[in-house]
Amino acid sequence: MSEEQQTPQEYLEQERKQDGRTEYVGERAGEQITGNLLHTLLATNVAGELRHRLKGADCRVLNCDMRLSVPSTGLFAYPDVQVVSKSPEFVDAKEDTLVNPHVIVEVLSDNSAAWDQGGKFWHYRHIDSLMEYLLISHRSWLVDHYLKQTGGAWILRSVEGKEGLLQLVSAKCQLPLAEIYGNSGISPAVKPRTGN
């Protein structure tokens, strides 16, 4: 899909008619979003483990089919995984565009890393309900865990290696990196690439 100027409502109407998924920011819809095997596996591992650990809790784990809107910045995106409390809120009655997740997970890729770590996180920080943002490395057993503090500041806790254990505060659960990276073929000893 080529980029063209649209209003948010025009974007939503078009997005609901097509099979593919595109992000929208700044009056423009971007290219279709696709994932390779590794990206899909890591996202599925995270969603599955969160669902297992949150069974019986008052929250829901949603995969990349759930569109997200950040009304205050105009972003529409498809996070890899979202966790929402027992009272999800949507942009309209169609219930296909969430506005109040408390955890968002993005699996990094060579093409998306800069956007996920920078501009997209800027948009996500404008979601009042958001408490935690996880960036899953696709190169090594490494997760950057951003946690919102009282007053709105964010702190970063990086969790890595075979014994790494994420402590999700808002979801009240732990997530071992061994479960996220299970069957991925990524070695716990591999270090992230530096430079270009």
C-alpha positions in Angstrom: 0.0 0.0 0.0 1.4 3.4 -0.9 1.4 6.2 1.6 -1.4 8.6 1.2 -2.9 11.3 3.4 -6.0 10.2 5.3 -7.9 11.2 8.4 -8.0 8.8 11.2 -11.6 7.9 10.4 -10.7 7.3 6.7 -7.8 5.0 7.8 -10.1 3.0 10.1 -12.7 2.6 7.4 -10.2 1.4 4.8 -8.4 -0.8 7.3 -11.6 -2.6 8.3 -12.2 -3.4 4.6 -8.9 -5.0 3.8 -7.1 -8.2 4.8 -3.7 -6.7 5.6 -2.6 -4.7 8.6 -1.0 -1.2 8.3 0.1 1.3 10.9 -1.1 4.9 10.8 0.7 8.0 12.0 0.7 11.6 11.0 -2.1 11.3 8.5 -0.4 8.5 6.7 -0.9 4.8 6.5 2.3 2.9 6.1 3.3 -0.4 4.5 1.7 -3.6 5.4 3.0 -5.3 8.5 4.3 -8.9 8.2 6.5 -11.0 10.4 9.0 -13.8 9.7 9.1 -17.2 11.5 11.4 -16.0 14.4 9.4 -12.8 15.0 6.1 -14.8 15.0 7.5 -17.5 17.3 8.8 -15.0 19.9 5.5 -13.1 19.9 3.5 -16.3 20.3 5.8 -17.5 23.1 5.3 -14.3 25.0 1.5 -14.3 24.5 1.2 -17.9 25.4 3.2 -17.7 28.5 1.4 -14.5 29.6 -1.9 -16.2 29.0 -0.8 -19.2 31.0 0.4 -17.1 33.9 -2.6 -14.8 34.0 -5.3 -17.4 33.9 -7.9 -16.5 36.4 -6.6 -12.9 36.7 -8.8 -9.9 35.8 -6.9 -9.2 32.5 -6.7 -10.4 28.9 -3.8 -11.2 26.7 -4.3 -10.0 23.1 -2.2 -10.9 20.0 -1.2 -8.8 17.0 -4.6 -8.9 15.5 -5.9 -6.3 18.0 -5.3 -2.8 16.6 -4.3 -0.1 19.1 -5.2 3.6 19.0 -3.4 6.4 20.8 -6.0 9.2 20.3 -3.8 12.0 21.7 -1.0 11.4 19.1 -3.0 9.9 16.2 -1.1 6.6 16.1 -2.8 3.4 15.1 -0.6 0.3 15.5 -0.6 -3.5 15.9 1.6 -4.3 18.9 2.8 -7.9 19.0 1.1 -8.5 22.4 -1.1 -6.4 24.6 -2.4 -7.0 28.1 -5.6 -5.2 29.1 -7.5 -5.1 32.4 -10.9 -6.6 32.9 -12.5 -3.4 31.4 -11.1 -3.0 27.8 -12.0 0.3 26.1 -12.3 0.8 22.3 -12.5 3.7 19.9 -16.1 2.6 18.9 -18.7 -0.2 19.2 -16.8 -2.4 16.7 -14.4 -3.4 19.5 -11.5 -3.9 17.1 -9.3 -0.9 18.2 -8.2 -0.9 21.8 -7.2 2.3 23.7 -6.3 1.2 27.2 -3.7 -1.6 27.4 -1.5 -1.7 30.6 1.3 -3.8 29.0 2.6 -3.6 25.4 5.1 -6.0 24.0 7.1 -5.5 20.7 9.4 -8.1 19.2 12.3 -6.3 17.5 13.5 -6.9 14.0 16.2 -5.3 11.8 13.5 -3.2 10.1 11.5 -2.2 13.2 14.0 -1.8 16.0 14.6 1.9 15.7 10.9 2.7 15.4 9.9 0.4 18.3 12.6 1.8 20.6 12.1 5.5 19.6 9.1 7.0 17.8 6.6 4.3 18.6 7.5 4.3 22.3 7.0 8.1 22.3 3.5 7.5 21.1 2.9 4.7 23.5 3.9 6.8 26.4 0.8 9.0 25.8 -1.5 6.1 26.8 -2.6 6.9 30.3 -3.3 3.2 31.2 0.1 1.9 29.9 2.4 0.8 32.8 4.9 -1.5 31.1 6.6 -1.7 27.7 8.7 -4.7 26.7 11.1 -4.9 23.8 12.1 -8.5 23.0 15.5 -8.8 21.2 15.6 -11.0 18.1 19.4 -11.4 18.4 20.0 -12.6 22.0 18.2 -13.4 25.2 17.6 -9.8 26.1 14.4 -7.9 27.1 14.3 -4.2 27.8 11.5 -3.7 30.3 10.3 -0.1 30.7 8.2 0.5 33.8 6.2 3.7 34.4 6.8 5.4 37.8 4.5 7.6 39.8 4.6 11.0 38.2 5.0 9.5 34.7 8.8 8.9 34.4 9.9 5.6 32.9 12.7 3.5 34.1 14.5 0.8 32.1 15.4 -2.6 33.5 17.2 -4.9 31.1 16.8 -8.7 31.7 19.1 -11.1 29.9 20.6 -14.5 29.8 19.5 -18.0 30.6 18.5 -17.2 34.2 16.7 -14.0 33.2 13.3 -13.4 34.9 10.9 -10.6 34.0 8.9 -9.2 36.9 5.7 -7.7 35.4 4.4 -5.4 38.1 1.1 -4.4 36.6 0.2 -7.9 35.6 1.5 -9.4 38.8 3.4 -12.2 37.2 6.9 -13.4 36.4 8.1 -14.4 32.9 11.3 -16.4 32.5 13.4 -15.6 29.4 13.8 -19.4 28.9 10.1 -19.5 28.0 10.2 -16.4 25.7 13.2 -17.8 23.8 12.2 -21.5 23.9 12.6 -23.3 20.5 13.8 -20.0 18.9 17.3 -21.2 18.0 18.8 -18.1 19.6 21.7 -19.0 21.9 21.6 -17.4 25.4 25.3 -16.6 24.9 24.8 -14.5 21.7 25.5 -10.8 22.3 23.6 -8.0 20.4 25.2 -6.7 17.3 27.0 -3.3 17.8 27.5 -0.7 15.1 26.5 -1.1 11.5 
